[in-house]
Amino acid sequence: MSCILSSKQYNLYRDDSQGLQAYDGRSVNINDLIRIHHAGYLDDIPFWISRTENCEPILEVGCGHGRVTLPLLAEGRKIVGVDIDLAAIRSLREVLGEKDLELQKNAQIVHQDIINFKPEYSFGVVIIPCNTYSTFPPEERQIIISKIYQLLGQRGVFAVSMPNPIQVRYLHEKLQENADQFGSDLETSYLHPDTGNPVQVSSSMIAKEMSLGWDWIYDHLHPDGQVDRFVKSTEHFLATLKTYQQELIAAGFAEIVSMGNFDNSDYTEDSPYLILVGRKLDS
């Protein structure tokens, strides 16, 4: 997942907000802000617990800070987490270091991109949760699908979740018509556990040529009006359900099921998500 980070201070009470040099950031960093923000998203956890039952070992691509990894480990799953974000990997390893030894034994956290990942064994299930799948460029996505097929054992399951591609395309078209239509929207806020200061989380979007650019903006607010701003940028590439299905079939997957939410409901144009589950059949 691509990431652009910025750390500047802005005075909310000045008309000119060109920014002041940020302080050293030891108290607040983008890694912690994202981890705290994402910790509150739990709706999909029962789904991943159910889908990984009796399918070990599990490979999670894009494990990040462990939002899905840790609940799976708490259920006794054996899991390998892979991610290219070193800061997130370090954060997850630190959290795991505080868990009991039995849980630690069931986890292997690897700083590696999935294409070059070379485990010594196959997996019963590979999952890509947290809307990561649609952030892979099309050419890279097809390489990843083939790689995952190779990593799965016979009858192994591949499951991914992403924003509904119909809605992603709709937003992209609206932004092309009027780039100012979608400004920065406040999504949520929380108190930083270390500083006690409020953190406002907002988002903004931009239509790129073949993708929807998406910025998550974290504003750490000081009592004196100063703001530490951090931005996490990513993009969701335009595709359709048919494209995703055809790519899975081309890689060898069968029994492909599409769902629109984590309650296993059918996928429709109004669904919040697209969830795909495929299986590697016996040769």
URLIN-V102127 format. One record per backbone hydrogen bond with DSSP energy under -0.5 kcal/mol. CO is the residue of the C=O (numbers start at 1). NH is the residue of the N-H. E is the energy in kcal/mol with one decimal. If there is no record, write none. Layout:
CO;NH;E  CO;NH;E
This chain:
7;22;-0.6  8;229;-2.4  9;20;-2.6  10;12;-0.7  10;227;-1.0  11;14;-1.6  15;17;-0.7  20;9;-1.8  29;33;-2.0  30;34;-2.3  31;35;-2.1  32;36;-2.7  33;37;-2.0  34;38;-2.9  35;39;-1.5  37;40;-1.0  38;41;-2.0  40;42;-0.9  42;45;-1.4  42;46;-0.5  44;48;-1.9  45;49;-2.3  46;50;-2.4  47;51;-2.7  48;52;-1.1  50;53;-1.1  52;55;-1.5  57;124;-2.2  57;125;-1.2  58;60;-0.5  58;80;-3.0  59;61;-0.6  59;127;-2.7  60;62;-0.5  60;63;-0.5  60;82;-2.6  63;66;-2.2  66;70;-2.3  68;72;-1.8  69;73;-2.4  70;74;-2.2  71;75;-0.9  72;75;-0.6  72;77;-2.1  73;76;-2.0  77;79;-0.6  78;58;-2.3  79;81;-0.5  79;108;-1.8  80;60;-3.0  81;110;-3.5  82;62;-3.0  82;63;-1.3  83;112;-1.3  84;86;-1.1  85;89;-2.3  86;90;-2.6  87;91;-2.1  88;92;-2.5  89;93;-2.6  90;94;-2.1  91;95;-2.0  92;96;-2.6  93;97;-1.9  95;98;-1.4  96;99;-1.8  100;104;-2.1  101;105;-2.2  102;106;-0.8  103;106;-0.8  104;107;-1.6  106;79;-2.8  108;81;-2.6  108;110;-0.5  110;83;-1.9  110;112;-1.1  113;116;-0.8  114;117;-0.7  123;153;-2.8  124;157;-2.1  125;59;-2.3  126;159;-2.4  127;61;-2.6  128;161;-1.9  129;132;-1.4  132;135;-2.0  133;136;-1.3  134;237;-2.8  137;141;-3.0  138;142;-1.9  139;143;-1.3  140;144;-2.4  141;145;-2.4  142;146;-1.9  143;147;-2.2  144;148;-2.7  145;149;-2.2  146;150;-1.8  147;151;-1.7  148;152;-1.3  151;123;-2.3  153;156;-2.2  156;280;-3.0  157;126;-2.5  158;278;-2.7  159;128;-2.2  160;276;-1.9  161;133;-0.8  162;274;-2.5  164;168;-2.1  165;169;-2.2  166;170;-2.0  167;171;-2.5  168;172;-2.1  169;173;-2.6  170;174;-2.3  171;175;-2.2  172;176;-1.8  173;177;-1.7  174;178;-2.1  178;181;-1.9  181;183;-0.7  183;185;-0.6  185;203;-2.0  188;201;-3.0  190;199;-3.2  192;196;-2.5  197;192;-3.2  198;221;-2.7  199;190;-2.0  200;202;-0.6  200;219;-2.7  201;187;-3.3  201;188;-1.7  202;217;-3.2  203;185;-2.6  204;215;-3.0  206;208;-0.7  206;213;-2.9  210;238;-2.2  211;208;-2.5  211;213;-0.7  212;236;-2.3  213;206;-2.0  214;234;-2.4  215;204;-1.9  215;217;-0.6  216;218;-0.5  216;232;-2.8  217;202;-2.5  217;219;-0.6  218;220;-0.6  218;230;-2.4  219;200;-2.5  219;221;-0.7  220;228;-2.4  222;225;-1.9  225;12;-2.2  226;222;-3.1  227;10;-1.6  227;229;-0.7  228;220;-2.8  229;8;-0.9  230;218;-3.3  231;233;-0.6  232;216;-3.0  234;214;-3.0  235;237;-0.6  236;212;-2.7  240;244;-2.3  241;245;-2.6  242;246;-2.7  243;247;-2.3  244;248;-1.9  245;249;-2.4  246;250;-2.5  247;251;-1.4  248;252;-0.6  248;253;-2.5  249;252;-1.1  252;281;-0.5  254;279;-2.6  257;277;-2.3  258;267;-0.6  259;275;-2.7  260;273;-1.8  261;264;-1.4  265;260;-2.6  265;261;-0.7  268;271;-1.5  272;164;-1.4  274;162;-1.4  275;259;-2.5  276;160;-2.4  277;257;-2.8  278;158;-2.7  279;254;-2.5  279;281;-0.8  280;155;-2.1
